[in-house]
Amino acid sequence: MGNPKLSIIITVYNSANSIRELTERIEKSMSIVSMSYEIIFVEDRSKDNSWSMIKELMTENPNFKGIRFIRNFGQHAALTAGLQHSSGEFTIMMDGDLQDQPEIIPSLYNKIVKSKKSIVFVRRMNRKDSLAKRKSSLLFNYFFSLFSGMNSDPSIGTYRIMDAKVINAFRKFTEVNKYIGGLFYWMNFDHDFLDAEHSERRFGKSNYNLKRLIQLSTRGIVSFSNKPLIFSIYLGITCSFFSFIMAIYFLLRKFVLNISVTGYSSIIVSIFFIGGCILLVLGIIGRYIAEIHDQVRSRPEYLIDEIINFDV
């Protein structure tokens, strides 16, 4: 394919300690693949000096480009910004924490060219994350697959390579709250996999705590499935059915067996159970309404504070 241009999108949040080593390793890999490339850093308003490091790197290499958000919008907004500003024939997405190994970029490129697929996902072998993060990731992917109907592989993270057809399709999506992992599954382009070792995190810690994982899973499920709404219907039917059975039971005790129904405990338990079911259903409906509200407001997914080395 001659000398194709590659775009590499790196999301950055509190990654000042790893950026320089990461870029040096990427440059070494790119010398094998193509001399025509761009590295797009999307800085999600870090609390450290990540942006200063990026600006320093951009003065050293014109292939480096930078986008800085005006405030923290999250990784998915950062990836969206990078994809909307990339210009390569192939685009690579990766994290900036050195757990994704830049040395496999030549293998990724060769894989997508030889397989003639549109996407090649990197499957992380022997994940070096903590036990808690691995288990929470498994749980997240299980529930997403269960409710969305799409197979979500917990060994697949951000790291992947895509052709221009995929990027052009992605840019057509207008959701305000995107769940990027689900969108690439939903588009269903021909894809392949590349197995690679996963490196240990040497600096900092993951920003995906339990709270963020729950928020992400909720967004993903609501974005791709109406099964929670169907579940709420079945829950209501089930509660009504058991209430009807209990009513018949107590009527038979009273008028056939002449046994009085006494005790406040059963009444309180019943009230709490029904009340909990009602609140659960309202919460599910409210979550969908919140997504509709966000979409109707049509606020931008992110706001850029600085953008450097782009032709704008």
KOLZA-369383 format. One record per residue (C-alpha): x, y, z negated; residue in one letter; residue number from 1; chain. Coordinates in steps of 0.1 Angstrom, whole numbers, padded with zeros to 4 digits. Each point is the difference from the previous one (the first is absolute). Example, Ala and Ser with C-alpha at 12.3 -4.5 7.8 and 13.67 -1.06 7.14 Angstrom:
2
@c1 = 0123 c2 = -0045 c3 = -0078 r = A k = 1 c = A
@c1 = 0014 c2 = 0034 c3 = 0007 r = S k = 2 c = A
END
This chain:
312
@c1 = 0000 c2 = 0000 c3 = 0000 r = M k = 1 c = A
@c1 = 0030 c2 = 0023 c3 = 0005 r = G k = 2 c = A
@c1 = 0005 c2 = 0023 c3 = -0030 r = N k = 3 c = A
@c1 = -0034 c2 = 0004 c3 = -0017 r = P k = 4 c = A
@c1 = -0006 c2 = 0026 c3 = -0026 r = K k = 5 c = A
@c1 = -0008 c2 = -0013 c3 = -0035 r = L k = 6 c = A
@c1 = -0017 c2 = 0019 c3 = -0027 r = S k = 7 c = A
@c1 = 0006 c2 = -0010 c3 = -0036 r = I k = 8 c = A
@c1 = -0024 c2 = 0014 c3 = -0026 r = I k = 9 c = A
@c1 = 0012 c2 = 0000 c3 = -0036 r = I k = 10 c = A
@c1 = -0024 c2 = 0011 c3 = -0028 r = T k = 11 c = A
@c1 = 0019 c2 = 0017 c3 = -0028 r = V k = 12 c = A
@c1 = -0010 c2 = 0005 c3 = -0036 r = Y k = 13 c = A
@c1 = 0027 c2 = 0004 c3 = -0027 r = N k = 14 c = A
@c1 = 0025 c2 = -0017 c3 = 0022 r = S k = 15 c = A
@c1 = 0030 c2 = 0024 c3 = -0002 r = A k = 16 c = A
@c1 = 0023 c2 = -0027 c3 = -0012 r = N k = 17 c = A
@c1 = -0006 c2 = -0023 c3 = 0030 r = S k = 18 c = A
@c1 = -0005 c2 = 0023 c3 = 0030 r = I k = 19 c = A
@c1 = 0036 c2 = 0004 c3 = 0011 r = R k = 20 c = A
@c1 = 0009 c2 = -0037 c3 = -0003 r = E k = 21 c = A
@c1 = -0033 c2 = -0008 c3 = 0019 r = L k = 22 c = A
@c1 = 0008 c2 = 0023 c3 = 0029 r = T k = 23 c = A
@c1 = 0035 c2 = -0012 c3 = 0003 r = E k = 24 c = A
@c1 = -0012 c2 = -0036 c3 = 0002 r = R k = 25 c = A
@c1 = -0027 c2 = 0009 c3 = 0025 r = I k = 26 c = A
@c1 = 0025 c2 = 0019 c3 = 0022 r = E k = 27 c = A
@c1 = 0023 c2 = -0030 c3 = 0001 r = K k = 28 c = A
@c1 = -0029 c2 = -0022 c3 = 0011 r = S k = 29 c = A
@c1 = -0012 c2 = 0025 c3 = 0026 r = M k = 30 c = A
@c1 = 0034 c2 = 0000 c3 = 0016 r = S k = 31 c = A
@c1 = -0007 c2 = -0036 c3 = 0010 r = I k = 32 c = A
@c1 = -0035 c2 = 0006 c3 = 0013 r = V k = 33 c = A
@c1 = -0003 c2 = 0034 c3 = 0015 r = S k = 34 c = A
@c1 = 0018 c2 = 0034 c3 = -0001 r = M k = 35 c = A
@c1 = -0034 c2 = 0017 c3 = 0006 r = S k = 36 c = A
@c1 = -0018 c2 = 0001 c3 = -0033 r = Y k = 37 c = A
@c1 = -0016 c2 = 0023 c3 = -0026 r = E k = 38 c = A
@c1 = -0003 c2 = -0006 c3 = -0038 r = I k = 39 c = A
@c1 = -0030 c2 = 0018 c3 = -0014 r = I k = 40 c = A
@c1 = 0001 c2 = 0006 c3 = -0037 r = F k = 41 c = A
@c1 = -0034 c2 = 0007 c3 = -0015 r = V k = 42 c = A
@c1 = 0006 c2 = 0015 c3 = -0035 r = E k = 43 c = A
@c1 = -0031 c2 = -0004 c3 = -0022 r = D k = 44 c = A
@c1 = 0010 c2 = 0029 c3 = -0023 r = R k = 45 c = A
@c1 = 0025 c2 = -0019 c3 = -0022 r = S k = 46 c = A
@c1 = 0009 c2 = 0011 c3 = -0035 r = K k = 47 c = A
@c1 = 0037 c2 = -0004 c3 = 0007 r = D k = 48 c = A
@c1 = 0022 c2 = 0016 c3 = 0026 r = N k = 49 c = A
@c1 = -0010 c2 = -0023 c3 = 0029 r = S k = 50 c = A
@c1 = -0009 c2 = 0028 c3 = 0023 r = W k = 51 c = A
@c1 = 0034 c2 = 0018 c3 = -0006 r = S k = 52 c = A
@c1 = 0017 c2 = -0033 c3 = 0010 r = M k = 53 c = A
@c1 = -0021 c2 = -0003 c3 = 0031 r = I k = 54 c = A
@c1 = 0007 c2 = 0035 c3 = 0011 r = K k = 55 c = A
@c1 = 0037 c2 = -0006 c3 = -0005 r = E k = 56 c = A
@c1 = -0001 c2 = -0031 c3 = 0021 r = L k = 57 c = A
@c1 = -0019 c2 = 0018 c3 = 0028 r = M k = 58 c = A
@c1 = 0028 c2 = 0025 c3 = 0003 r = T k = 59 c = A
@c1 = 0024 c2 = -0029 c3 = 0006 r = E k = 60 c = A
@c1 = -0021 c2 = -0019 c3 = 0027 r = N k = 61 c = A
@c1 = -0025 c2 = 0016 c3 = 0024 r = P k = 62 c = A
@c1 = -0018 c2 = -0034 c3 = 0002 r = N k = 63 c = A
@c1 = -0013 c2 = 0005 c3 = -0035 r = F k = 64 c = A
@c1 = -0033 c2 = 0018 c3 = -0005 r = K k = 65 c = A
@c1 = -0018 c2 = 0010 c3 = -0031 r = G k = 66 c = A
@c1 = -0036 c2 = 0006 c3 = -0011 r = I k = 67 c = A
@c1 = -0008 c2 = 0012 c3 = -0035 r = R k = 68 c = A
@c1 = -0035 c2 = 0000 c3 = -0015 r = F k = 69 c = A
@c1 = -0012 c2 = 0030 c3 = -0019 r = I k = 70 c = A
@c1 = -0010 c2 = -0024 c3 = -0028 r = R k = 71 c = A
@c1 = -0001 c2 = -0038 c3 = -0007 r = N k = 72 c = A
@c1 = -0025 c2 = -0017 c3 = 0024 r = F k = 73 c = A
@c1 = 0012 c2 = -0036 c3 = -0004 r = G k = 74 c = A
@c1 = 0018 c2 = -0025 c3 = 0022 r = Q k = 75 c = A
@c1 = -0028 c2 = -0006 c3 = 0024 r = H k = 76 c = A
@c1 = -0003 c2 = 0037 c3 = 0008 r = A k = 77 c = A
@c1 = 0038 c2 = 0001 c3 = 0004 r = A k = 78 c = A
@c1 = -0001 c2 = -0029 c3 = 0025 r = L k = 79 c = A
@c1 = -0028 c2 = 0016 c3 = 0019 r = T k = 80 c = A
@c1 = 0020 c2 = 0032 c3 = 0003 r = A k = 81 c = A
@c1 = 0030 c2 = -0019 c3 = 0013 r = G k = 82 c = A
@c1 = -0020 c2 = -0019 c3 = 0025 r = L k = 83 c = A
@c1 = -0017 c2 = 0031 c3 = 0013 r = Q k = 84 c = A
@c1 = 0033 c2 = 0017 c3 = 0006 r = H k = 85 c = A
@c1 = 0021 c2 = -0029 c3 = 0014 r = S k = 86 c = A
@c1 = 0010 c2 = 0000 c3 = 0036 r = S k = 87 c = A
@c1 = 0018 c2 = -0033 c3 = 0006 r = G k = 88 c = A
@c1 = -0009 c2 = -0029 c3 = 0023 r = E k = 89 c = A
@c1 = 0002 c2 = -0021 c3 = -0031 r = F k = 90 c = A
@c1 = -0006 c2 = 0011 c3 = -0036 r = T k = 91 c = A
@c1 = 0012 c2 = -0016 c3 = -0032 r = I k = 92 c = A
@c1 = -0015 c2 = 0007 c3 = -0034 r = M k = 93 c = A
@c1 = 0020 c2 = -0007 c3 = -0032 r = M k = 94 c = A
@c1 = 0003 c2 = 0010 c3 = -0036 r = D k = 95 c = A
@c1 = 0028 c2 = 0022 c3 = -0012 r = G k = 96 c = A
@c1 = 0010 c2 = -0021 c3 = -0031 r = D k = 97 c = A
@c1 = 0025 c2 = -0023 c3 = 0017 r = L k = 98 c = A
@c1 = -0021 c2 = -0031 c3 = -0006 r = Q k = 99 c = A
@c1 = -0007 c2 = -0001 c3 = 0037 r = D k = 100 c = A
@c1 = 0033 c2 = -0009 c3 = 0016 r = Q k = 101 c = A
@c1 = 0010 c2 = 0022 c3 = 0030 r = P k = 102 c = A
@c1 = 0023 c2 = -0027 c3 = 0013 r = E k = 103 c = A
@c1 = -0029 c2 = -0019 c3 = 0015 r = I k = 104 c = A
@c1 = -0010 c2 = 0029 c3 = 0023 r = I k = 105 c = A
@c1 = 0018 c2 = -0016 c3 = 0030 r = P k = 106 c = A
@c1 = -0018 c2 = -0033 c3 = -0007 r = S k = 107 c = A
@c1 = -0033 c2 = 0018 c3 = -0003 r = L k = 108 c = A
@c1 = 0006 c2 = 0017 c3 = 0033 r = Y k = 109 c = A
@c1 = 0011 c2 = -0031 c3 = 0018 r = N k = 110 c = A
@c1 = -0030 c2 = -0019 c3 = -0014 r = K k = 111 c = A
@c1 = -0026 c2 = 0025 c3 = 0013 r = I k = 112 c = A
@c1 = 0016 c2 = 0002 c3 = 0034 r = V k = 113 c = A
@c1 = 0005 c2 = -0038 c3 = 0005 r = K k = 114 c = A
@c1 = -0034 c2 = -0010 c3 = -0014 r = S k = 115 c = A
@c1 = -0018 c2 = 0028 c3 = 0019 r = K k = 116 c = A
@c1 = -0022 c2 = 0006 c3 = -0030 r = K k = 117 c = A
@c1 = -0013 c2 = 0034 c3 = -0011 r = S k = 118 c = A
@c1 = 0010 c2 = -0004 c3 = -0037 r = I k = 119 c = A
@c1 = 0026 c2 = -0019 c3 = -0019 r = V k = 120 c = A
@c1 = -0006 c2 = -0001 c3 = -0037 r = F k = 121 c = A
@c1 = 0029 c2 = -0007 c3 = -0025 r = V k = 122 c = A
@c1 = -0008 c2 = -0027 c3 = -0025 r = R k = 123 c = A
@c1 = 0018 c2 = 0005 c3 = -0032 r = R k = 124 c = A
@c1 = 0017 c2 = -0032 c3 = -0011 r = M k = 125 c = A
@c1 = 0009 c2 = -0005 c3 = -0036 r = N k = 126 c = A
@c1 = -0015 c2 = 0032 c3 = -0012 r = R k = 127 c = A
@c1 = 0022 c2 = 0017 c3 = -0026 r = K k = 128 c = A
@c1 = -0029 c2 = 0019 c3 = -0016 r = D k = 129 c = A
@c1 = -0010 c2 = -0005 c3 = -0037 r = S k = 130 c = A
@c1 = -0023 c2 = -0029 c3 = -0008 r = L k = 131 c = A
@c1 = -0027 c2 = 0025 c3 = -0009 r = A k = 132 c = A
@c1 = 0002 c2 = 0017 c3 = 0033 r = K k = 133 c = A
@c1 = 0000 c2 = -0032 c3 = 0020 r = R k = 134 c = A
@c1 = -0030 c2 = -0013 c3 = -0019 r = K k = 135 c = A
@c1 = -0019 c2 = 0032 c3 = 0004 r = S k = 136 c = A
@c1 = 0008 c2 = 0000 c3 = 0037 r = S k = 137 c = A
@c1 = -0013 c2 = -0035 c3 = 0004 r = L k = 138 c = A
@c1 = -0032 c2 = 0010 c3 = -0018 r = L k = 139 c = A
@c1 = -0004 c2 = 0031 c3 = 0021 r = F k = 140 c = A
@c1 = 0004 c2 = -0019 c3 = 0033 r = N k = 141 c = A
@c1 = -0023 c2 = -0028 c3 = -0012 r = Y k = 142 c = A
@c1 = -0029 c2 = 0024 c3 = -0007 r = F k = 143 c = A
@c1 = 0006 c2 = 0020 c3 = 0031 r = F k = 144 c = A
@c1 = -0001 c2 = -0032 c3 = 0021 r = S k = 145 c = A
@c1 = -0030 c2 = -0012 c3 = -0018 r = L k = 146 c = A
@c1 = -0021 c2 = 0031 c3 = 0005 r = F k = 147 c = A
@c1 = 0013 c2 = 0012 c3 = 0034 r = S k = 148 c = A
@c1 = 0001 c2 = -0033 c3 = 0018 r = G k = 149 c = A
@c1 = 0035 c2 = 0007 c3 = 0012 r = M k = 150 c = A
@c1 = 0031 c2 = -0021 c3 = -0010 r = N k = 151 c = A
@c1 = 0023 c2 = 0023 c3 = -0020 r = S k = 152 c = A
@c1 = 0034 c2 = -0015 c3 = -0006 r = D k = 153 c = A
@c1 = 0017 c2 = 0011 c3 = -0032 r = P k = 154 c = A
@c1 = 0034 c2 = -0006 c3 = 0015 r = S k = 155 c = A
@c1 = -0005 c2 = 0028 c3 = 0025 r = I k = 156 c = A
@c1 = 0007 c2 = 0036 c3 = -0010 r = G k = 157 c = A
@c1 = 0006 c2 = 0032 c3 = 0018 r = T k = 158 c = A
@c1 = 0029 c2 = -0012 c3 = 0021 r = Y k = 159 c = A
@c1 = -0009 c2 = -0007 c3 = 0037 r = R k = 160 c = A
@c1 = 0006 c2 = 0010 c3 = 0036 r = I k = 161 c = A
@c1 = -0028 c2 = 0010 c3 = 0024 r = M k = 162 c = A
@c1 = -0002 c2 = 0011 c3 = 0036 r = D k = 163 c = A
@c1 = -0015 c2 = 0032 c3 = 0014 r = A k = 164 c = A
@c1 = -0033 c2 = -0017 c3 = 0007 r = K k = 165 c = A
@c1 = -0005 c2 = -0006 c3 = -0037 r = V k = 166 c = A
@c1 = 0010 c2 = 0035 c3 = -0010 r = I k = 167 c = A
@c1 = -0024 c2 = 0015 c3 = 0025 r = N k = 168 c = A
@c1 = -0028 c2 = -0021 c3 = -0013 r = A k = 169 c = A
@c1 = 0007 c2 = 0009 c3 = -0036 r = F k = 170 c = A
@c1 = -0001 c2 = 0037 c3 = 0008 r = R k = 171 c = A
@c1 = -0037 c2 = -0004 c3 = 0011 r = K k = 172 c = A
@c1 = -0011 c2 = -0008 c3 = -0036 r = F k = 173 c = A
@c1 = -0016 c2 = 0029 c3 = -0018 r = T k = 174 c = A
@c1 = -0005 c2 = -0014 c3 = -0035 r = E k = 175 c = A
@c1 = 0011 c2 = 0025 c3 = -0027 r = V k = 176 c = A
@c1 = 0009 c2 = -0028 c3 = -0024 r = N k = 177 c = A
@c1 = 0019 c2 = -0025 c3 = 0021 r = K k = 178 c = A
@c1 = 0011 c2 = -0034 c3 = -0012 r = Y k = 179 c = A
@c1 = 0027 c2 = -0005 c3 = 0025 r = I k = 180 c = A
@c1 = 0007 c2 = -0037 c3 = -0007 r = G k = 181 c = A
@c1 = -0036 c2 = -0009 c3 = 0007 r = G k = 182 c = A
@c1 = -0001 c2 = 0022 c3 = 0032 r = L k = 183 c = A
@c1 = 0028 c2 = -0020 c3 = 0016 r = F k = 184 c = A
@c1 = -0018 c2 = -0032 c3 = -0008 r = Y k = 185 c = A
@c1 = -0033 c2 = 0014 c3 = 0013 r = W k = 186 c = A
@c1 = 0015 c2 = 0011 c3 = 0034 r = M k = 187 c = A
@c1 = 0010 c2 = -0036 c3 = 0006 r = N k = 188 c = A
@c1 = 0029 c2 = 0006 c3 = 0024 r = F k = 189 c = A
@c1 = 0021 c2 = -0030 c3 = 0009 r = D k = 190 c = A
@c1 = 0026 c2 = -0003 c3 = -0027 r = H k = 191 c = A
@c1 = 0029 c2 = -0021 c3 = -0012 r = D k = 192 c = A
@c1 = 0020 c2 = -0003 c3 = -0032 r = F k = 193 c = A
@c1 = 0037 c2 = 0003 c3 = -0010 r = L k = 194 c = A
@c1 = 0010 c2 = -0016 c3 = -0033 r = D k = 195 c = A
@c1 = 0026 c2 = 0020 c3 = -0019 r = A k = 196 c = A
@c1 = 0015 c2 = 0000 c3 = -0034 r = E k = 197 c = A
@c1 = -0014 c2 = 0026 c3 = -0024 r = H k = 198 c = A
@c1 = 0025 c2 = 0021 c3 = -0020 r = S k = 199 c = A
@c1 = -0001 c2 = 0010 c3 = -0036 r = E k = 200 c = A
@c1 = -0010 c2 = 0035 c3 = -0009 r = R k = 201 c = A
@c1 = 0032 c2 = 0017 c3 = -0011 r = R k = 202 c = A
@c1 = -0014 c2 = 0035 c3 = -0008 r = F k = 203 c = A
@c1 = -0031 c2 = 0011 c3 = -0018 r = G k = 204 c = A
@c1 = -0032 c2 = -0020 c3 = -0002 r = K k = 205 c = A
@c1 = -0030 c2 = -0007 c3 = 0022 r = S k = 206 c = A
@c1 = -0027 c2 = 0026 c3 = 0000 r = N k = 207 c = A
@c1 = -0027 c2 = -0026 c3 = 0005 r = Y k = 208 c = A
@c1 = -0011 c2 = -0007 c3 = -0036 r = N k = 209 c = A
@c1 = -0032 c2 = -0019 c3 = -0009 r = L k = 210 c = A
@c1 = -0021 c2 = 0032 c3 = 0003 r = K k = 211 c = A
@c1 = 0012 c2 = 0008 c3 = 0035 r = R k = 212 c = A
@c1 = -0004 c2 = -0036 c3 = 0011 r = L k = 213 c = A
@c1 = -0036 c2 = 0000 c3 = -0012 r = I k = 214 c = A
@c1 = -0006 c2 = 0033 c3 = 0018 r = Q k = 215 c = A
@c1 = 0016 c2 = -0013 c3 = 0032 r = L k = 216 c = A
@c1 = -0020 c2 = -0033 c3 = -0001 r = S k = 217 c = A
@c1 = -0032 c2 = 0019 c3 = -0006 r = T k = 218 c = A
@c1 = 0007 c2 = 0023 c3 = 0030 r = R k = 219 c = A
@c1 = 0009 c2 = -0030 c3 = 0022 r = G k = 220 c = A
@c1 = -0031 c2 = -0020 c3 = -0009 r = I k = 221 c = A
@c1 = -0024 c2 = 0029 c3 = 0004 r = V k = 222 c = A
@c1 = 0016 c2 = 0010 c3 = 0033 r = S k = 223 c = A
@c1 = -0003 c2 = -0034 c3 = 0016 r = F k = 224 c = A
@c1 = -0029 c2 = -0018 c3 = -0016 r = S k = 225 c = A
@c1 = -0036 c2 = 0004 c3 = -0012 r = N k = 226 c = A
@c1 = 0002 c2 = -0032 c3 = -0020 r = K k = 227 c = A
@c1 = 0000 c2 = 0019 c3 = -0034 r = P k = 228 c = A
@c1 = -0034 c2 = 0015 c3 = 0010 r = L k = 229 c = A
@c1 = -0013 c2 = -0035 c3 = 0009 r = I k = 230 c = A
@c1 = 0013 c2 = -0013 c3 = -0033 r = F k = 231 c = A
@c1 = -0020 c2 = 0027 c3 = -0018 r = S k = 232 c = A
@c1 = -0031 c2 = -0012 c3 = 0018 r = I k = 233 c = A
@c1 = 0006 c2 = -0036 c3 = -0011 r = Y k = 234 c = A
@c1 = 0008 c2 = 0011 c3 = -0035 r = L k = 235 c = A
@c1 = -0034 c2 = 0019 c3 = -0002 r = G k = 236 c = A
@c1 = -0018 c2 = -0031 c3 = 0014 r = I k = 237 c = A
@c1 = 0017 c2 = -0023 c3 = -0025 r = T k = 238 c = A
@c1 = -0008 c2 = 0023 c3 = -0030 r = C k = 239 c = A
@c1 = -0036 c2 = 0003 c3 = 0011 r = S k = 240 c = A
@c1 = -0003 c2 = -0038 c3 = 0004 r = F k = 241 c = A
@c1 = 0014 c2 = -0007 c3 = -0035 r = F k = 242 c = A
@c1 = -0022 c2 = 0027 c3 = -0015 r = S k = 243 c = A
@c1 = -0031 c2 = -0017 c3 = 0017 r = F k = 244 c = A
@c1 = 0011 c2 = -0034 c3 = -0014 r = I k = 245 c = A
@c1 = 0005 c2 = 0014 c3 = -0035 r = M k = 246 c = A
@c1 = -0033 c2 = 0017 c3 = 0001 r = A k = 247 c = A
@c1 = -0018 c2 = -0033 c3 = 0009 r = I k = 248 c = A
@c1 = 0020 c2 = -0017 c3 = -0028 r = Y k = 249 c = A
@c1 = -0011 c2 = 0024 c3 = -0027 r = F k = 250 c = A
@c1 = -0036 c2 = 0000 c3 = 0012 r = L k = 251 c = A
@c1 = -0001 c2 = -0038 c3 = -0002 r = L k = 252 c = A
@c1 = 0015 c2 = 0001 c3 = -0035 r = R k = 253 c = A
@c1 = -0026 c2 = 0026 c3 = -0011 r = K k = 254 c = A
@c1 = -0032 c2 = -0013 c3 = 0015 r = F k = 255 c = A
@c1 = 0007 c2 = -0038 c3 = 0005 r = V k = 256 c = A
@c1 = 0023 c2 = -0009 c3 = -0029 r = L k = 257 c = A
@c1 = -0013 c2 = 0029 c3 = -0022 r = N k = 258 c = A
@c1 = 0036 c2 = 0009 c3 = -0010 r = I k = 259 c = A
@c1 = 0006 c2 = 0037 c3 = -0006 r = S k = 260 c = A
@c1 = 0029 c2 = 0017 c3 = 0017 r = V k = 261 c = A
@c1 = 0021 c2 = 0018 c3 = -0025 r = T k = 262 c = A
@c1 = 0035 c2 = 0015 c3 = -0003 r = G k = 263 c = A
@c1 = 0015 c2 = 0032 c3 = 0012 r = Y k = 264 c = A
@c1 = 0033 c2 = -0016 c3 = 0010 r = S k = 265 c = A
@c1 = -0014 c2 = -0015 c3 = 0032 r = S k = 266 c = A
@c1 = -0017 c2 = 0033 c3 = 0009 r = I k = 267 c = A
@c1 = 0032 c2 = 0020 c3 = -0005 r = I k = 268 c = A
@c1 = 0021 c2 = -0025 c3 = 0020 r = V k = 269 c = A
@c1 = -0026 c2 = 0000 c3 = 0028 r = S k = 270 c = A
@c1 = 0000 c2 = 0038 c3 = 0001 r = I k = 271 c = A
@c1 = 0038 c2 = 0002 c3 = 0001 r = F k = 272 c = A
@c1 = 0001 c2 = -0026 c3 = 0027 r = F k = 273 c = A
@c1 = -0025 c2 = 0016 c3 = 0023 r = I k = 274 c = A
@c1 = 0015 c2 = 0035 c3 = -0007 r = G k = 275 c = A
@c1 = 0034 c2 = -0013 c3 = 0009 r = G k = 276 c = A
@c1 = -0013 c2 = -0014 c3 = 0033 r = C k = 277 c = A
@c1 = -0017 c2 = 0032 c3 = 0008 r = I k = 278 c = A
@c1 = 0031 c2 = 0021 c3 = -0007 r = L k = 279 c = A
@c1 = 0021 c2 = -0025 c3 = 0021 r = L k = 280 c = A
@c1 = -0023 c2 = 0003 c3 = 0030 r = V k = 281 c = A
@c1 = -0001 c2 = 0038 c3 = -0004 r = L k = 282 c = A
@c1 = 0038 c2 = 0001 c3 = -0001 r = G k = 283 c = A
@c1 = 0003 c2 = -0020 c3 = 0032 r = I k = 284 c = A
@c1 = -0025 c2 = 0022 c3 = 0018 r = I k = 285 c = A
@c1 = 0017 c2 = 0031 c3 = -0014 r = G k = 286 c = A
@c1 = 0034 c2 = -0011 c3 = 0013 r = R k = 287 c = A
@c1 = -0014 c2 = -0003 c3 = 0035 r = Y k = 288 c = A
@c1 = -0017 c2 = 0034 c3 = -0003 r = I k = 289 c = A
@c1 = 0033 c2 = 0015 c3 = -0012 r = A k = 290 c = A
@c1 = 0017 c2 = -0013 c3 = 0032 r = E k = 291 c = A
@c1 = -0028 c2 = 0015 c3 = 0021 r = I k = 292 c = A
@c1 = 0003 c2 = 0033 c3 = -0019 r = H k = 293 c = A
@c1 = 0038 c2 = 0001 c3 = 0007 r = D k = 294 c = A
@c1 = -0006 c2 = -0007 c3 = 0037 r = Q k = 295 c = A
@c1 = -0027 c2 = 0026 c3 = 0003 r = V k = 296 c = A
@c1 = 0021 c2 = 0027 c3 = -0016 r = R k = 297 c = A
@c1 = 0027 c2 = -0007 c3 = 0027 r = S k = 298 c = A
@c1 = 0028 c2 = 0013 c3 = -0020 r = R k = 299 c = A
@c1 = 0035 c2 = -0007 c3 = 0015 r = P k = 300 c = A
@c1 = 0016 c2 = -0032 c3 = -0011 r = E k = 301 c = A
@c1 = 0032 c2 = 0020 c3 = -0008 r = Y k = 302 c = A
@c1 = 0014 c2 = 0035 c3 = 0001 r = L k = 303 c = A
@c1 = 0036 c2 = 0007 c3 = 0012 r = I k = 304 c = A
@c1 = 0022 c2 = 0024 c3 = -0019 r = D k = 305 c = A
@c1 = 0031 c2 = -0003 c3 = 0022 r = E k = 306 c = A
@c1 = 0007 c2 = -0018 c3 = 0033 r = I k = 307 c = A
@c1 = 0036 c2 = 0000 c3 = 0014 r = I k = 308 c = A
@c1 = 0015 c2 = -0011 c3 = 0033 r = N k = 309 c = A
@c1 = -0033 c2 = -0005 c3 = 0017 r = F k = 310 c = A
@c1 = -0009 c2 = 0018 c3 = 0033 r = D k = 311 c = A
@c1 = -0030 c2 = 0018 c3 = -0014 r = V k = 312 c = A
END
